[in-house]
């Protein structure tokens, strides 16, 4: 699955703050996510994040080449 820094992921389960959307801050074997609702940051293994993705808003093209 192609996940890039800056993408907004909509996950299956909501965060306790009520938001379903997370911004990708770092990718690799682990993925660092930031909740778009409350700003909480978490780091999870790539495999568990990929299982819980419902949709991706591809905002990863932030002008980097």
C-alpha positions in Angstrom: 0.0 0.0 0.0 1.4 3.4 -1.0 1.2 5.6 2.1 3.2 8.9 2.0 4.0 11.6 4.5 1.2 14.2 4.5 -1.6 11.8 3.5 -4.8 11.9 5.6 -6.0 8.4 6.5 -9.5 7.6 7.5 -9.5 4.6 9.8 -12.2 2.1 10.7 -12.3 2.9 14.4 -12.6 6.4 15.8 -10.3 8.0 18.3 -11.8 8.8 21.7 -12.0 12.4 20.7 -14.4 11.4 17.9 -12.2 11.8 14.9 -11.7 9.1 12.3 -8.9 11.0 10.4 -5.2 10.8 11.0 -2.3 12.6 9.3 0.8 10.6 8.3 4.0 12.2 9.8 6.5 9.4 9.2 6.6 6.2 7.3 8.8 3.1 7.4 8.4 -0.2 9.3 6.4 1.9 11.8 4.1 4.8 10.9 3.7 7.9 13.0 0.2 9.3 12.9 -1.3 12.6 14.2 -5.0 12.8 15.1 -6.6 15.6 13.1 -9.2 16.1 15.9 -7.1 16.5 19.0 -3.5 16.5 17.8 -2.5 13.3 19.7 0.5 11.5 18.1 0.9 7.7 18.0 3.3 5.3 16.4 2.1 1.9 15.2 3.5 -0.9 13.1 2.8 -0.5 9.3 0.9 -3.9 9.2 -1.7 -2.8 11.8 -2.2 0.6 10.2 -2.7 -0.9 6.8 -5.4 -3.3 8.1 -7.4 -0.5 9.7 -7.4 2.0 6.7 -10.8 2.7 5.2 -9.7 5.4 2.8 -6.7 7.7 1.9 -6.8 11.4 1.0 -3.5 11.6 -1.0 -2.1 15.0 0.1 1.4 13.5 0.0 2.6 15.7 -2.9 3.8 18.6 -0.7 6.1 20.0 -3.4 9.0 17.7 -2.6 10.9 16.2 -5.5 
